[in-house]
Amino acid sequence: MLVDSHCHLDFDDFEDDCLEIIDRAKEAGVNMILNAGNNINELDKQLCLSEKFPFIYTAVGVHPHNAEEYPNLTAEDLIEKTHHKKVIGIGETGLDYYYDYAPRDLQIKLLKEHIKAAQETRLPIIIHNRDSDDDMIEILGKAYKEKPFSGVIHCFSSSKKLADFALSVGFYLSASGMITFNKCGELREIFENIPLDRLLVETDAPFLAPIPMRGKRNEPAFVRYTAEKLAQIKEIPFEKIAQITSDNFCKLFRKASDKGRRNFR
């Protein structure tokens, strides 16, 4: 039992062989997949997958790279899209000061709207963060004090300072294929100290394929390699890390289970 807690199956990278990729994921033991939002105008495309395959879920959001396309996006725009039973999260959203594809003030504005949507719907927020730790801590911290909300720092590759903050407000941290990279020893040290009940695993497919698939297009089946490396880091059996991260996913994304859909408030 494995969960790929973050990927982008609606991207054009998978247009020609999406069905084969989903079959390979099932063969690898992946029984739940979250297709994260990147562009709110592509939500219908995401939902086509979620409606066809019961184990594929969807989140709605605007990636910070695309913020300039949505200068007037509001929390209400996002909330309106969450009524579908397969939309289980808000995001991905966040700040990316490495590429700076969108003005930082606009990235911040949209992040705050996503936070409002998460607070209102009680759906978890999916955070993208790159080279923006201090602003991220300030924005999330201030909003959390006003009205608590849940979430995950996806593809975590930031500082121990951000990891400690995220844990302090009950957020989860998601390990990607980066933890398998030779140069990421410091990141492995951070994950070594993250409590088991706050861990997720993901591919972020089609990006960041783990070793031994490094250099290839990533896909949900490859989440197994990341889970195996995380088990090694935590010094526990693979089966245990697979079960723990799957359970954690269902605890965070409560709407993902049948019971959660019935009881979600």
C-alpha positions in Angstrom: 0.0 0.0 0.0 1.5 3.3 -1.2 0.2 6.8 -1.8 1.7 9.2 -4.3 0.6 12.4 -2.4 1.6 14.8 -5.2 1.9 14.5 -8.9 0.7 16.2 -12.1 -0.9 13.5 -14.3 -2.8 16.1 -16.3 0.5 17.5 -17.7 1.2 17.0 -21.4 4.1 14.8 -20.5 1.6 12.0 -19.9 -0.7 12.6 -22.8 0.4 9.6 -24.9 0.6 6.9 -22.2 -1.4 8.0 -19.2 -3.3 4.7 -19.0 -0.1 2.7 -19.0 1.3 4.9 -16.3 -1.7 4.3 -14.1 -1.5 0.6 -14.6 2.2 0.6 -13.6 1.3 2.6 -10.5 -1.2 -0.1 -9.5 1.3 -2.8 -10.2 3.8 -1.0 -7.9 1.3 -1.0 -5.1 0.2 2.6 -5.4 -3.5 2.6 -4.4 -4.1 6.4 -4.0 -2.8 9.3 -6.1 -3.3 13.1 -5.6 -3.2 15.1 -8.8 -2.2 18.5 -7.5 -3.6 21.7 -9.0 -1.3 23.9 -11.0 -3.6 26.0 -13.1 -7.2 26.5 -12.0 -8.3 26.6 -15.7 -7.1 23.0 -16.0 -9.3 21.7 -13.2 -11.8 20.1 -15.6 -8.9 18.1 -17.2 -7.8 16.9 -13.7 -11.4 15.9 -12.8 -11.7 13.8 -15.9 -9.0 11.6 -14.5 -10.5 11.6 -11.0 -13.9 10.7 -12.2 -12.6 7.8 -14.4 -10.3 6.3 -11.7 -11.7 6.1 -8.1 -8.2 6.2 -6.5 -7.1 9.4 -8.2 -8.0 12.6 -6.3 -7.6 16.3 -7.2 -6.6 19.5 -5.6 -7.5 23.0 -6.9 -5.0 25.8 -7.0 -2.6 28.1 -8.8 1.1 27.4 -8.8 3.2 30.5 -7.9 4.8 30.3 -11.4 1.4 31.0 -12.8 0.4 33.7 -10.4 0.6 36.5 -13.1 -2.2 34.7 -15.1 -4.6 35.2 -12.1 -4.0 38.6 -10.6 -7.6 38.8 -9.4 -8.0 35.3 -8.0 -10.0 35.2 -4.8 -10.6 32.6 -2.1 -14.2 32.4 -3.3 -13.0 31.4 -6.8 -11.2 28.5 -5.2 -14.0 27.5 -2.7 -16.5 27.3 -5.6 -14.3 24.5 -7.1 -14.1 22.4 -3.9 -17.7 21.2 -4.0 -16.8 18.3 -6.2 -16.4 15.1 -4.1 -12.9 14.4 -5.6 -11.4 17.8 -4.8 -9.7 17.1 -1.5 -7.2 19.9 -1.1 -6.2 23.5 -1.9 -3.1 24.0 -4.0 -0.5 23.7 -4.9 0.2 27.3 -4.0 3.1 29.1 -2.4 6.2 31.1 -3.1 9.1 30.5 -5.4 11.9 33.1 -5.1 14.4 30.9 -7.0 12.8 31.3 -10.5 10.7 34.4 -9.8 8.5 33.7 -12.8 5.8 35.9 -11.2 6.2 39.1 -9.1 6.7 38.3 -5.5 3.9 40.6 -4.3 1.5 38.8 -6.5 2.7 35.4 -5.4 2.1 36.5 -1.8 -1.4 37.8 -2.6 -2.4 34.5 -4.2 -0.9 32.5 -1.4 -3.1 34.4 1.1 -6.2 33.8 -1.0 -5.4 30.0 -1.0 -5.0 30.1 2.8 -8.4 31.8 3.2 -9.9 29.1 1.1 -8.3 26.4 3.2 -9.5 28.1 6.4 -13.0 28.3 5.1 -13.3 24.8 3.6 -11.2 23.0 6.2 -9.4 21.3 3.3 -5.6 21.0 3.7 -3.4 23.4 1.8 -0.5 22.2 -0.3 2.5 24.5 -0.1 5.2 25.0 -2.7 8.3 26.7 -1.2 11.6 27.6 -2.8 14.1 30.1 -1.4 11.3 31.9 0.5 11.5 30.4 4.0 11.3 33.6 6.0 8.3 35.0 4.1 6.6 31.6 4.2 7.0 31.3 7.9 5.7 34.8 8.5 2.6 34.4 6.2 1.6 31.0 7.4 2.3 31.8 11.0 0.2 35.0 11.0 -2.7 33.3 9.3 -2.6 30.2 11.5 -2.8 32.4 14.6 -6.0 34.0 13.2 -7.6 30.7 12.2 -5.8 27.4 12.3 -5.7 25.3 9.2 -4.0 22.1 8.1 -1.5 21.4 5.3 1.6 19.9 3.8 4.9 21.4 2.6 5.2 19.3 -0.6 8.5 18.2 -2.0 10.2 19.5 1.1 13.7 20.6 0.4 14.0 23.7 2.6 15.7 24.5 5.9 15.4 22.9 9.3 13.9 26.3 10.4 11.0 25.8 8.1 10.6 22.2 9.0 10.5 23.0 12.7 7.9 25.7 12.0 5.7 23.4 9.9 5.7 20.8 12.6 4.9 23.4 15.3 1.6 24.1 13.5 0.8 20.5 12.8 1.7 20.5 9.1 3.1 17.5 7.3 6.3 17.3 5.3 6.4 15.3 2.1 9.5 13.5 0.8 10.2 13.5 -2.9 12.8 11.7 -5.0 15.3 14.4 -3.8 16.0 12.4 -0.7 17.6 9.7 -2.9 20.0 12.2 -4.5 23.7 11.9 -3.5 24.0 15.7 -2.9 21.1 15.9 -0.5 22.6 14.5 2.7 21.5 17.6 4.7 17.9 17.0 3.5 18.1 13.4 4.6 19.3 14.5 8.0 16.2 16.7 8.3 13.9 13.8 7.4 15.7 11.6 9.9 14.3 13.8 12.7 10.8 14.3 11.4 8.2 12.4 13.4 6.7 9.4 11.6 3.2 10.8 12.1 4.0 13.9 10.0 5.5 12.2 6.9 4.2 11.8 3.4 5.8 10.6 0.2 5.3 11.9 -3.4 6.8 11.9 -6.9 5.9 15.4 -8.1 5.8 13.6 -11.4 6.8 14.3 -14.1 9.7 16.0 -12.2 12.4 14.8 -9.8 12.6 11.1 -10.6 14.4 9.3 -7.8 17.5 7.2 -8.1 17.6 4.7 -9.8 15.3 6.4 -12.3 17.1 9.7 -12.2 17.1 11.5 -15.6 13.9 9.8 -16.7 10.3 11.2 -16.7 9.0 10.6 -13.2 5.7 8.7 -12.6 3.6 7.6 -9.7 5.0 4.0 -9.7 8.4 5.5 -8.8 7.2 6.7 -5.4 8.2 3.2 -4.2 11.9 4.2 -4.5 11.4 7.3 -2.4 9.5 5.3 0.2 12.3 2.7 0.3 14.9 5.4 0.9 12.7 7.0 3.6 12.5 3.7 5.3 16.2 3.4 5.2 16.6 6.9 6.7 14.2 6.1 9.5 15.7 2.6 10.0 12.3 0.9 9.8 10.9 -1.7 7.3 9.6 -0.6 4.0 6.2 -2.0 4.7 5.9 0.1 7.9 6.8 3.4 6.1 4.4 2.6 3.3 1.6 2.0 5.9 2.4 5.0 7.9 2.6 7.5 5.0 -0.6 6.1 3.6 -2.4 6.5 6.9 -1.0 10.0 7.3 -2.4 10.9 3.9 -5.8 9.8 4.9 -5.6 11.7 8.2 -4.6 14.9 6.4 -6.8 14.6 3.3 -9.9 13.4 5.2 -12.1 13.8 2.2 -10.2 11.1 0.3 -11.9 8.2 2.0 -15.5 7.1 1.5 -16.1 7.7 5.2 -14.5 11.1 4.9 -16.7 12.1 2.0 -19.8 11.2 4.1 -18.7 12.9 7.3 -16.7 15.8 6.0 -17.8 19.1 7.5 
